[in-house]
Amino acid sequence: MDLEKYRQKLLEKREQILKSLEESAKTDINEKSGVGDDADTVTDEISRETYYRLTQADKETLYLIDLALRKIDNGTYGICEECGAIIGEKRLEAIPWVRLCIDCSQNEEIVRLFQQRNEEEMIYNIIPPTIGEEEESKNPQAE
């Protein structure tokens, strides 16, 4: 495995993200400050939220890139953090900052989706029933 090739890819991606964040910050500072209507306010708020999410994703990627660079330095690059298996070179080519092999990544995704579904169900279950649902629960013979 050519570690220098991966190091270079990671450094290039890191520089690209940093430039993008810097330009976004400049745009945000130079944003017009005037009085707009409600639609402008909503649009601005949505833009800020989108910008925040994008920069959060970029920050997470920067963290993972820095982690991958440290792994190159300490000799653990390309090893799955979960099972210890070697991560395939095709996977590293596609995502050089990847932490998990494909199997562990899929398992993590399944767990994440399961947790997300459970959280959504918990939120749904705290919503009080509608008037019709209350009457149905009191009178189960309505069917």
Order of alpha helices (4+ residues) and beta strands (2+ residues): alpha-alpha-alpha-alpha-alpha
